[in-house]
Amino acid sequence: MKVNGIPAVSQAAAIPRRRESFVALLTLATLAAAGVLIGWPGLVRPQLYRLSVMIHGRPVPQAMTQGRADTAWGDRFGDGTPDFLRLSDPADRAAFRRWFALIAEYQAIRPKAKVPAEITDCASLLRYAYREALKRHDEGWFETTGIEIEAPPGEIRAFSYPHTPLGSNLFRVKPGAFTRSDLDDGAFAQFADAKTLVELNAFFVSRDVRAALPGDLLFYRQFGQSSPWHSMIMVRTGAEAVVVYDTGPDHGQPGELRRVALNELIDHPEPQWRPLPDNPNFLGVYRWNILRGTP
């Protein structure tokens, strides 16, 4: 029997063929899934990254949604910071700067008993403000931190801590350019001292403090001290420029957070603390690596 010139197939004969088709489709699906896992080119790896977005419910860097693109896993400045952490969107950079400065300044004006216990020196203030600035600032975040801000900045859209390939290990602690092996070889950690922060996580901008932007860092090296590396955070610039910092422990006594007008710091009674180019103890203005290559 023929239908439109094509031999017809009996119902009994069609059943095995449908089974064969089903098996073939199942095999293709299995191979496609395996291709995703082992990295076959041309398959559906981009969808795998998009799935991670759905799992976390937050955006990840655009470069990461494009599979194994070199721009995602590279380090175009060779400073040890992966490109997937860099904030290329001007809105993201502005949001980070505002959050970082606001969080740091808030610690200096809140009651001492409410300052997070982890903040005990200048480096811990940097780590805390940096980490919290990169988080998602939802209602739970405000409840946990106890921070009160009348007009919160916008959110960083590129990613939110700790939802990156680095997880909670946010700070570079080993020298060298970033490679994918750094994800597992201890090159990043949750802790970094002031020396490590300035040398491996930030870059030099200028010895002229007028070049600083909100969220930039002032670093000092006080020779002869047990803890020679010190840092401050520029939280406001312009005519009413302000810095905040933690003095750190002194002779067994806990330090204190201070909020100081830049003009007062420039006229500090101890010359080694003045942020001036002719002060050999002042290393200069530094900026976080995630802002590198941007104004």
C-alpha positions as CSV (number, residue, x, y, z in Angstrom):
1,M,0.0,0.0,0.0
2,K,1.2,3.5,-0.9
3,V,0.2,6.9,0.5
4,N,1.1,9.8,-1.9
5,G,3.6,7.5,-3.6
6,I,5.4,6.6,-0.3
7,P,5.1,3.0,0.9
8,A,3.0,3.0,4.1
9,V,4.2,1.3,7.2
10,S,2.1,-1.0,9.3
11,Q,1.3,0.0,12.9
12,A,3.3,-3.0,14.2
13,A,6.3,-2.0,12.1
14,A,6.1,1.6,13.2
15,I,6.4,0.8,17.0
16,P,10.1,-0.4,16.8
17,R,11.0,2.6,14.7
18,R,9.4,5.0,17.3
19,R,11.4,3.2,20.0
20,E,14.6,3.6,17.9
21,S,13.9,7.3,17.5
22,F,13.3,7.7,21.2
23,V,16.6,5.9,22.0
24,A,18.4,8.1,19.5
25,L,17.0,11.3,21.0
26,L,17.9,10.1,24.5
27,T,21.4,9.3,23.4
28,L,21.8,12.8,21.8
29,A,20.6,14.4,25.0
30,T,23.1,12.4,27.1
31,L,25.9,13.3,24.7
32,A,25.0,17.0,24.8
33,A,25.0,16.9,28.6
34,A,28.3,15.2,28.6
35,G,29.6,17.8,26.2
36,V,28.7,20.6,28.6
37,L,30.5,18.8,31.5
38,I,33.7,18.0,29.5
39,G,33.9,21.2,27.6
40,W,33.0,20.2,24.0
41,P,33.2,23.4,21.8
42,G,30.0,24.5,20.1
43,L,27.7,22.9,22.6
44,V,25.5,24.5,25.3
45,R,28.2,25.7,27.8
46,P,26.8,29.3,27.8
47,Q,23.5,27.9,29.0
48,L,25.3,26.3,31.9
49,Y,26.4,29.7,33.2
50,R,23.0,31.1,32.7
51,L,21.7,28.3,34.9
52,S,24.0,29.5,37.7
53,V,22.3,32.8,37.5
54,M,18.9,31.2,38.1
55,I,20.4,29.1,41.0
56,H,21.8,32.1,42.8
57,G,19.0,34.5,41.7
58,R,21.6,37.2,41.1
59,P,23.5,38.4,38.0
60,V,27.0,37.3,37.3
61,P,29.6,39.0,35.1
62,Q,28.5,39.2,31.5
63,A,31.8,37.7,30.3
64,M,31.0,34.6,32.4
65,T,27.8,34.0,30.6
66,Q,29.7,33.7,27.3
67,G,31.3,30.4,28.2
68,R,35.1,30.1,28.6
69,A,35.8,33.5,27.1
70,D,39.3,34.8,27.8
71,T,37.9,38.1,29.0
72,A,36.2,36.3,31.9
73,W,39.2,34.3,33.2
74,G,42.0,36.7,32.2
75,D,43.9,39.4,34.0
76,R,44.4,42.2,31.5
77,F,46.5,44.3,33.9
78,G,48.6,41.4,35.3
79,D,47.9,42.6,38.8
80,G,46.5,39.3,40.2
81,T,42.9,40.4,40.0
82,P,40.6,38.3,37.7
83,D,38.8,40.3,35.1
84,F,35.4,38.8,36.2
85,L,35.8,40.9,39.4
86,R,36.5,44.2,37.7
87,L,33.7,46.7,37.6
88,S,33.5,47.9,34.0
89,D,30.1,49.5,34.2
90,P,30.3,53.2,35.4
91,A,27.1,52.7,37.4
92,D,28.7,49.7,39.2
93,R,31.9,51.7,40.0
94,A,29.9,54.6,41.4
95,A,27.7,52.2,43.5
96,F,30.8,50.5,44.9
97,R,32.5,53.7,45.8
98,R,29.4,55.1,47.6
99,W,28.8,51.9,49.5
100,F,32.4,51.4,50.5
101,A,32.7,55.0,51.7
102,L,29.3,55.0,53.5
103,I,29.9,51.8,55.3
104,A,33.4,52.8,56.5
105,E,32.2,56.3,57.6
106,Y,29.2,54.8,59.4
107,Q,31.5,52.7,61.6
108,A,33.4,55.8,62.7
109,I,30.2,57.6,63.9
110,R,28.2,54.8,65.4
111,P,28.5,53.9,69.1
112,K,31.7,51.9,69.8
113,A,29.7,49.0,71.3
114,K,27.9,48.6,67.9
115,V,31.0,48.5,65.8
116,P,31.5,45.0,64.4
117,A,33.9,43.0,66.6
118,E,36.1,42.1,63.6
119,I,37.2,45.7,63.1
120,T,40.2,46.0,65.3
121,D,42.7,47.9,63.1
122,C,43.0,49.8,59.8
123,A,43.2,46.8,57.6
124,S,40.2,45.1,59.2
125,L,38.2,48.3,58.5
126,L,39.1,48.1,54.8
127,R,38.3,44.4,54.6
128,Y,34.9,44.9,56.3
129,A,33.8,47.9,54.2
130,Y,35.1,46.3,51.0
131,R,33.3,43.0,51.5
132,E,30.0,44.6,52.7
133,A,30.0,47.0,49.8
134,L,30.1,44.1,47.4
135,K,27.1,42.3,49.0
136,R,23.5,42.5,48.0
137,H,22.0,45.2,50.3
138,D,18.5,43.8,51.0
139,E,16.4,44.1,54.1
140,G,18.3,41.2,55.7
141,W,21.6,42.9,55.2
142,F,20.5,46.1,56.9
143,E,19.1,44.1,59.9
144,T,22.4,42.1,60.2
145,T,24.7,45.1,59.9
146,G,22.6,47.5,61.9
147,I,23.6,50.2,59.3
148,E,21.1,53.0,58.7
149,I,21.3,55.0,55.5
150,E,18.7,57.5,54.4
151,A,19.4,57.2,50.7
152,P,21.1,53.9,49.9
153,P,23.2,53.9,46.7
154,G,22.2,51.7,43.8
155,E,23.2,48.0,43.7
156,I,26.2,46.6,41.9
157,R,24.8,44.6,39.0
158,A,27.9,42.7,37.8
159,F,28.0,40.4,40.8
160,S,27.4,40.2,44.5
161,Y,29.7,38.7,47.2
162,P,30.2,35.8,47.6
163,H,28.6,34.7,44.3
164,T,31.8,34.6,42.2
165,P,34.1,31.8,41.3
166,L,36.3,32.9,44.2
167,G,33.4,32.3,46.7
168,S,34.3,33.9,50.1
169,N,38.0,34.2,49.3
170,L,37.9,37.8,48.2
171,F,41.5,39.1,48.7
172,R,44.6,38.3,46.7
173,V,47.3,37.0,49.1
174,K,49.9,35.6,46.7
175,P,51.9,37.6,44.1
176,G,51.6,37.0,40.4
177,A,49.1,37.4,37.6
178,F,45.7,35.6,37.9
179,T,45.3,32.2,36.4
180,R,42.5,29.7,36.8
181,S,44.5,27.6,39.1
182,D,44.4,30.4,41.6
183,L,40.8,29.4,42.3
184,D,42.1,26.4,44.3
185,D,45.8,27.1,45.2
186,G,45.3,29.5,48.1
187,A,46.1,32.6,46.1
188,F,42.9,34.2,47.5
189,A,41.7,34.4,51.1
190,Q,39.2,36.1,53.4
191,F,42.0,37.8,55.4
192,A,44.7,40.2,54.2
193,D,46.8,42.6,56.2
194,A,47.4,46.2,55.3
195,K,50.7,45.4,53.4
196,T,48.9,42.7,51.3
197,L,46.0,44.9,50.6
198,V,48.1,47.7,49.2
199,E,50.6,45.5,47.3
200,L,48.3,42.9,45.8
201,N,44.7,44.3,45.9
202,A,45.2,48.0,45.1
203,F,47.3,50.1,42.7
204,F,49.1,53.4,43.0
205,V,47.3,56.5,41.8
206,S,49.3,59.6,43.0
207,R,51.3,61.1,45.8
208,D,49.0,64.1,45.5
209,V,46.0,63.6,47.8
210,R,44.0,65.9,45.6
211,A,43.8,63.1,43.0
212,A,41.8,60.9,45.4
213,L,38.2,60.0,44.8
214,P,35.7,58.8,47.4
215,G,36.5,55.2,48.2
216,D,40.2,55.6,47.5
217,L,42.9,54.7,50.1
218,L,45.8,56.5,51.7
219,F,48.7,54.3,52.7
220,Y,51.6,55.0,55.1
221,R,54.6,53.1,56.2
222,Q,55.9,54.1,59.6
223,F,59.4,52.7,59.9
224,G,60.4,51.4,63.3
225,Q,56.9,50.4,64.4
226,S,55.8,46.9,65.1
227,S,53.0,47.3,62.6
228,P,54.5,49.7,60.0
229,W,51.7,49.6,57.4
230,H,48.7,51.9,57.9
231,S,45.7,52.8,55.8
232,M,43.0,55.4,55.7
233,I,39.8,55.7,53.6
234,M,38.9,58.8,51.7
235,V,35.1,59.0,52.2
236,R,34.5,62.5,51.0
237,T,36.5,64.8,48.7
238,G,36.5,68.5,47.7
239,A,36.4,71.4,50.1
240,E,35.0,69.2,53.0
241,A,37.2,66.2,52.3
242,V,37.1,63.6,55.1
243,V,39.0,60.4,55.9
244,V,38.2,57.6,58.3
245,Y,40.6,55.1,59.8
246,D,41.2,52.8,62.8
247,T,44.2,53.6,64.9
248,G,44.8,50.0,65.8
249,P,45.9,48.6,69.2
250,D,48.4,50.7,71.1
251,H,50.5,49.2,73.9
252,G,47.9,46.6,74.6
253,Q,45.0,49.0,74.4
254,P,42.4,48.7,71.7
255,G,42.4,51.3,69.0
256,E,39.6,53.6,68.0
257,L,37.9,54.6,64.8
258,R,38.4,58.2,63.8
259,R,36.7,60.5,61.3
260,V,39.0,63.5,60.4
261,A,38.8,66.4,58.0
262,L,41.6,66.1,55.4
263,N,42.7,69.7,56.2
264,E,43.3,68.6,59.8
265,L,45.3,65.6,58.7
266,I,47.4,67.8,56.5
267,D,48.2,69.9,59.5
268,H,48.8,66.9,61.8
269,P,51.2,67.7,64.7
270,E,53.2,64.7,63.8
271,P,54.7,65.3,60.3
272,Q,54.9,61.6,59.5
273,W,51.1,61.4,59.3
274,R,50.6,64.3,56.9
275,P,49.5,63.1,53.4
276,L,51.9,65.3,51.5
277,P,54.4,64.4,48.7
278,D,57.4,65.5,50.8
279,N,56.5,63.1,53.6
280,P,58.6,59.9,53.0
281,N,56.2,57.9,55.2
282,F,53.2,58.7,53.0
283,L,53.1,56.1,50.2
284,G,50.3,57.9,48.3
285,V,46.8,57.5,47.1
286,Y,45.8,53.9,46.1
287,R,42.7,52.5,44.3
288,W,41.2,49.0,44.5
289,N,42.2,46.8,41.6
290,I,38.5,46.1,40.7
291,L,38.4,49.8,39.6
292,R,41.6,49.7,37.6
293,G,41.5,51.2,34.1
294,T,38.6,53.4,35.0
295,P,38.4,57.0,36.3
